[in-house]
Amino acid sequence: MTEEQGLLDFFDLLERVSPTFGSVLKFHMQRRLGVDPIKVLFEKPRLFLEVLCELLGGEEECNFVLRAVVEEINAIAKLRLPPGILFSALKKGDVKTIKWLLGKARGR
């Protein structure tokens, strides 16, 4: 099992926030990127964010969705992380923080 396989999939978190939203978004991201978007999330987080924002209609909408994901992580892991942490990590290309967040969602 790779390290990424032990993490809760970003799109699974979106499914928890809004059923079918994660799978639809993953489909469109994969079409736009030409590869598995989870691979891009860990290898090129800034590109992942750019495409996500394009598909969602802009940075404000993208930030709203990412805040909802962080709220879900907080609920799962019983944390009080700042809502903008995931958006910030993606914008900075901070793979370590992204993996840490998704690990917390998995209970690691």
Secondary structure as GFF3:
##gff-version 3
##sequence-region A 1 108
A	DSSP	three_ten_helix	4	6	.	.	.	ID=ss1
A	DSSP	alpha_helix	10	17	.	.	.	ID=ss2
A	DSSP	alpha_helix	21	33	.	.	.	ID=ss3
A	DSSP	alpha_helix	37	43	.	.	.	ID=ss4
A	DSSP	alpha_helix	45	56	.	.	.	ID=ss5
A	DSSP	alpha_helix	59	77	.	.	.	ID=ss6
A	DSSP	alpha_helix	85	92	.	.	.	ID=ss7
A	DSSP	alpha_helix	95	106	.	.	.	ID=ss8
###
